[in-house]
């Protein structure tokens, strides 16, 4: 697997999808897009689409219908937005013709490492953090704080995992899985975590953000 092989593979996928259906969208890189000396494939792909040549169509640049990346929070939801803005500023400066592209953060999780056991992933704290990240992004868009003319189109999470014992609730999952192996036949039971219920509710709230104020009672200590 070489960098050139990856770029040829990208072009092959692009042309294959175009042959199958002209309405299908294709983009990337779907990676962390950190420093250029770390995420070499990420930046090489964007450079390839910016001023390269399609391997199968030597007369045109490779297409890029959207730009996708993974920006996680390292434990703080605010870090997600900060990392996104830094990356978008860099893309705007280095690839100015891309600043009107559709943007996806399809792994905007609060913390890297799905299998790290964290107590807050078990209860309503995880659910509240997911809602907070969404609200923060909505405020970002409403106040036009996204650099350039990027069209922020999708914020998603990478949580399609099945936990393993003994971390039934504390991994980055939507369900707590219990494998019952000492019965015949064996069985598996799932319990919905608060984060799944929150995502289900968010999917039906529509396109309006309600105004809200969060206040905390004064706590006196002696």
N, C-alpha and C positions, 0 to 999 in steps of 0.2 A: 504494500500500500504506500504509494508516494503522493506527494502534493499534486503533481501533474495528473496522476491517475484519478485523484479525487475530483479535480476540476473537469476532467473528461467525463467522469461519472455524472457530475452535475449537469453537464451539457446533454448527456445521453438521456437522463431523466426528463429534462426540460423538453427535448424534442419528442420523446415518447409520449408525454402527456399532451403535447400540442397535437400530435397525430390522433390520439384517442378522442380528445374533446378540446376545442378551442376555448371553451369557457373555464377550463380548469386553471387555477392560479398556482404559481410556483415561485418559491423564493427561499430565503435562508439568511444566515447560516444555521440558526437554531443552536447556538453555542454561547458560551459565557462572554465572548468578545472583550476579554480583558486586555492587558498590555500587549502590544504587537509582538513582543518577543516571547509571549506565553501562548496566546491564541493565534498561532501562525495560520492555521487552516481558515479560521474565521475571516481574518483580514485579507488573506490571499483570495478567498472567494469573492469578497466585495470588490477587490481590485480587479479581478478577472471580469466581473460584470460591468465594471466602470470603463475600462479601456482595453479589455481583452477581445478575443475573437472566438466565436462559437466553434468548437471542434468539428461539428458536422455541417455548419453553415458558415463558410469562411468569409461571407460578405457582411456579417452583422455581429454586434456585440451579444453576449449571452443575456437572456432576459432575466429580470429581477422584478417580480410583481409585488413583493413585500420584503421587508427586512425583519427577521425574527432573531431574538436573543433570549438568554436566560439570565435574569438578574434577581438574585435572592437577597435576603435581608441580613444574614449573619446574626440573627437574633433580634434585630431591630427593624421594624417595618419601614422606618424613615430611610434606611440604607438602600431600600429597593429603588425609591425615586431618585435618590442622589446618584446612584450608580447608573440609572437609566439616562439622566440628564447629562452626565459626564460622557457617556458613550455617544449619545445623539449629538452633542456639541462636536465631538471628535469626527463623527461621520459627516456632519455639516461642513466642517473645515476641510476635510480631506477629500470628500466626494460631494461637492456642492450640488451636482445634478440629482442627487439622491434625496434631497431634503424635502421632497414632496411625496415620498414613498409612504405606503401603509406600514405601520409599526406593530409588531406583536412582541409581547413578553409572555411567552407560553410556559415559563417556569418561574413565576414570581412568588416563590414560597418565602415565608419568614426566616427559614433557616435551612442551610445546606445539610445534606446527609439525612435521607429519609429514615434510616434505621437507628439514628441516635435517640435513645430513650430520654424524653423530656416530660416532666410532670405536667407542664402546661399544655402539652399536646393531648392530654387525656380529658380535659374538661372544657368549660366555656371560655377559657382564656384563648385557646386556639381559634375557636369560632369568632370571638370578638376581634382577634387580630386580623383574620381574613376580611371581615367587614370593614375594619379600619383601613386596611391597605386599599380596598376598593374606593372608599370615601376619599382618601387622600389623593388618589389618581383622578377622581372626578373633580375635586377642587383644583387640581393642577390644570386640567383641561379647561374648566370654566374661567380660570384666571389667565389663560393663555401663557402658561409658563413653560410649555414645551418649546425647546429651541427650534428655529427654522419653521418650515411649513409641514412638518411630519404629521401624518394622520394616525393618531394612536387608536388602533382598531381593536386590540384584543389584549386582555390581561387574564392569564390562566394560572393554574397550579399543577404541579407534578405530584399527585397523591394517589395514583392507582396502584397501591401496594397492598400486600397482605402481611400483617404482622406475624411475628413468630414468638414463641414462648421464651422467656416469661414476660415479654413486653406487650401485653395484650392491648393496652390503651395508649401507651406512651410513644409510639412511633408515628411517623407522618402518614396516617391512614384515615379514611373516612369511616371505616368499620373496625370494630374489635372482633377478631376471629378466635374462636375457641374450637380446637380440634379434639373431638371425643373419640379416642382411639381404642379404649378398652371395652367398647360395646360391640355387639354384632347385629347388624353391620355397623361399621364406624360412621361417624357423623361429624358435621361441622355446623356450628352455630355462629351467627353474626349479630352483633349489637350495634346499632347506629350511634355514632359519637355526635356530640353537639355540633361539631363543625359540618357534618353532613346535613343536619337539619337546617343550619344557617344557610348553606349553599342552596338547598332546596327552596327556602323562602326567598333568597335573593333572585332566584330564577323567575319569580312570578311577580316581583314588585313593580315592573314596568320601567319606564325611562325617566322617572322623576326622582330627584333626591330631596328628601324631607329635611327641613331645617331642624337642628337639634342643639341642645345645650346640655353639657354634662357638668354636674356640680358635685362636690364632695362635702359632706358635713365636716365642720371643724372638729378636730380631735384634740382634746386637751390632755396634757400629761402632767403628772405631779411627781 
